[in-house]
Amino acid sequence: MSAQRTIVITGATRGIGRATAERLAEPGVRLILHHRAGPELGQAAAAACERRGAAVRVVQADLSQALELQRFVAELAREGPLHGLVNNAGVYEGKDLAGTTEAEWARVLDINLKAPVFLIQGLAAQLQAGAASVVNLGSIMGHRPSAGAYPYQASKAAIHHLTKSLALEMAPGVRVNAVAPGFIMTDMNRGGWEHDAFKQEVESDTPLGRWGQPGDIAGVIAFFLSDASRFVTGQTLLVDGGKGL
Ligand SMILES: NC(=O)c1ccc[n+]([C@@H]2O[C@H](COP(=O)([O-])OP(=O)(O)OC[C@H]3O[C@@H](n4cnc5c(N)ncnc54)[C@H](OP(=O)(O)O)[C@@H]3O)[C@@H](O)[C@H]2O)c1
C-alpha cells in the first residue's frame, strides 16, 4: 500500500527530532528517521511512530562525514517524491573565543550548516516532485548574539539567512522555512537546565516564564509542514517563549 506523504527527519532519535517524528506519525505518513549513533535509539523512535500508525524507515549516517552525507543522499534517492524534509540534526559547542578550535569549527559547521544545504541540493528533484515543505532548525543564538559558542552561532545565523536564499531558489514548487528555538529541555543543553541558577536565569528572562519542551517546537514544525502554512516561505519563526524579544 503506498503512503500518502513521505517526510525525512534528521536527528530523529532524541529531543526535538524525536518529538517531531511522534507528532507527525499517523496513518498515511511514511517517516524516514535519520540518526547517527547505534541502532537502539533508531529502533525505539521507529517503534513509537509505528504505534501511531506511520510507516517508518530508519537510516543511519554521520553527517559530519562528507562520504556519509553522500551515501545518505544516495539512499534517499531511491525513495521517490518527498513531501517534507526537517533538517534537525545539530550539535552545540559552547567554548569562548580562545577555546575555539579549527576542528570544532569544521565539525559544527559541517553538521549544522553544510549537511542541510547539501541534503536540499541532493534531494531537490524529489522535493520538487513532492511539492515539499523544508524546515530548517535555526536557533535563538543565530538571532540574538551572545559571547561564546562561535561556530554554533555562525551556523545558525547562516541557516536563517540561507532559509531565505533557498526559498527563492526552490520556489514556486518547494517552500523553505526555519524554526528557531529558544531554550528547550533536551540533551543538547542538559548542563544548563540541570544547573539551578542557570535554569532560573532563563526562566526569569523568558516572558512566558519557562523553558521550552521538545513538543513546543514539534508543533510549529508540523505547522510549517502542513497546508496551513501553504503561503509561507523564507521565514524564520522564533519559538522561544518571547526570550528573543
Ligand atoms: N535544545 C535547544 O535548546 C535548542 C535551541 C535552539 C536550537 N536547537 C536546534 O534544534 C535541533 C535539535 O536539537 P536537540 O536539542 O533536539 O538536540 P539533541 O537532543 O542533542 O539531539 C541532536 C540530534 O542530532 C543528531 N546528531 C548529532 N550529531 C550528529 C552527526 N554527526 N550526524 C548526524 N546526526 C547527528 C543526534 O543523533 P544521535 O542521537 O544519533 O547522536 C540527535 O538525534 C538542533 O539543530 C539544535 O541546534 C536546539
The ligand as an SDF file (V2000), in Angstrom:
LIG
                    3D

 48 52  0  0  0  0  0  0  0  0999 V2000
   17.6260   22.2790   22.6380 N   0  0  0  0  0  0  0  0  0  0  0  0
   17.6490   23.5840   22.4130 C   0  0  0  0  0  0  0  0  0  0  0  0
   17.5210   24.3940   23.3550 O   0  0  0  0  0  0  0  0  0  0  0  0
   17.8170   24.1200   21.0200 C   0  0  0  0  0  0  0  0  0  0  0  0
   17.7830   25.5040   20.8580 C   0  0  0  0  0  0  0  0  0  0  0  0
   17.9460   26.0320   19.5990 C   0  0  0  0  0  0  0  0  0  0  0  0
   18.1230   25.2050   18.5080 C   0  0  0  0  0  0  0  0  0  0  0  0
   18.1570   23.8660   18.6840 N   0  0  0  0  0  0  0  0  0  0  0  0
   18.3900   23.0390   17.4960 C   0  0  0  0  0  0  0  0  0  0  0  0
   17.4140   22.0260   17.3990 O   0  0  0  0  0  0  0  0  0  0  0  0
   17.9780   20.8790   16.7660 C   0  0  0  0  0  0  0  0  0  0  0  0
   17.7310   19.6520   17.6270 C   0  0  0  0  0  0  0  0  0  0  0  0
   18.3380   19.8780   18.8930 O   0  0  0  0  0  0  0  0  0  0  0  0
   18.0400   18.9960   20.2000 P   0  0  0  0  0  0  0  0  0  0  0  0
   18.0590   19.9410   21.3240 O   0  0  0  0  0  0  0  0  0  0  0  0
   16.8850   18.1120   19.9790 O   0  0  0  0  0  0  0  0  0  0  0  0
   19.4120   18.1640   20.2680 O   0  0  0  0  0  0  0  0  0  0  0  0
   19.7690   16.7160   20.8290 P   0  0  0  0  0  0  0  0  0  0  0  0
   18.7420   16.2270   21.7710 O   0  0  0  0  0  0  0  0  0  0  0  0
   21.1820   16.8330   21.2760 O   0  0  0  0  0  0  0  0  0  0  0  0
   19.7020   15.8290   19.5080 O   0  0  0  0  0  0  0  0  0  0  0  0
   20.5810   16.1020   18.4610 C   0  0  0  0  0  0  0  0  0  0  0  0
   20.2850   15.1970   17.3050 C   0  0  0  0  0  0  0  0  0  0  0  0
   21.2750   15.4650   16.2850 O   0  0  0  0  0  0  0  0  0  0  0  0
   21.8920   14.2380   15.9040 C   0  0  0  0  0  0  0  0  0  0  0  0
   23.3020   14.3830   15.5760 N   0  0  0  0  0  0  0  0  0  0  0  0
   24.2880   14.8540   16.3610 C   0  0  0  0  0  0  0  0  0  0  0  0
   25.4770   14.7460   15.7480 N   0  0  0  0  0  0  0  0  0  0  0  0
   25.2270   14.1930   14.5280 C   0  0  0  0  0  0  0  0  0  0  0  0
   26.0490   13.8130   13.4230 C   0  0  0  0  0  0  0  0  0  0  0  0
   27.3750   13.9430   13.4530 N   0  0  0  0  0  0  0  0  0  0  0  0
   25.4500   13.2780   12.3570 N   0  0  0  0  0  0  0  0  0  0  0  0
   24.1240   13.1040   12.3210 C   0  0  0  0  0  0  0  0  0  0  0  0
   23.2900   13.4300   13.3230 N   0  0  0  0  0  0  0  0  0  0  0  0
   23.8510   13.9640   14.4090 C   0  0  0  0  0  0  0  0  0  0  0  0
   21.7520   13.3240   17.1220 C   0  0  0  0  0  0  0  0  0  0  0  0
   21.8100   11.9940   16.6990 O   0  0  0  0  0  0  0  0  0  0  0  0
   22.2480   10.8140   17.7150 P   0  0  0  0  0  0  0  0  0  0  0  0
   21.1390   10.6740   18.7240 O   0  0  0  0  0  0  0  0  0  0  0  0
   22.3520    9.6220   16.8530 O   0  0  0  0  0  0  0  0  0  0  0  0
   23.5140   11.2750   18.3380 O   0  0  0  0  0  0  0  0  0  0  0  0
   20.3950   13.7280   17.6810 C   0  0  0  0  0  0  0  0  0  0  0  0
   19.3630   12.9990   17.0750 O   0  0  0  0  0  0  0  0  0  0  0  0
   19.4560   21.1970   16.5450 C   0  0  0  0  0  0  0  0  0  0  0  0
   19.6620   21.6440   15.2330 O   0  0  0  0  0  0  0  0  0  0  0  0
   19.7100   22.3110   17.5370 C   0  0  0  0  0  0  0  0  0  0  0  0
   20.8030   23.1250   17.1630 O   0  0  0  0  0  0  0  0  0  0  0  0
   18.0160   23.2890   19.9200 C   0  0  0  0  0  0  0  0  0  0  0  0
  1  2  1  0
  2  3  2  0
  2  4  1  0
  4  5  1  0
  4 48  2  0
  5  6  2  0
  6  7  1  0
  7  8  2  0
  8  9  1  0
  8 48  1  0
  9 10  1  0
  9 46  1  0
 10 11  1  0
 11 12  1  0
 11 44  1  0
 12 13  1  0
 13 14  1  0
 14 15  2  0
 14 16  1  0
 14 17  1  0
 17 18  1  0
 18 19  2  0
 18 20  1  0
 18 21  1  0
 21 22  1  0
 22 23  1  0
 23 24  1  0
 23 42  1  0
 24 25  1  0
 25 26  1  0
 25 36  1  0
 26 27  1  0
 26 35  1  0
 27 28  2  0
 28 29  1  0
 29 30  1  0
 29 35  2  0
 30 31  1  0
 30 32  2  0
 32 33  1  0
 33 34  2  0
 34 35  1  0
 36 37  1  0
 36 42  1  0
 37 38  1  0
 38 39  2  0
 38 40  1  0
 38 41  1  0
 42 43  1  0
 44 45  1  0
 44 46  1  0
 46 47  1  0
M  CHG  2   8   1  16  -1
M  END
$$$$
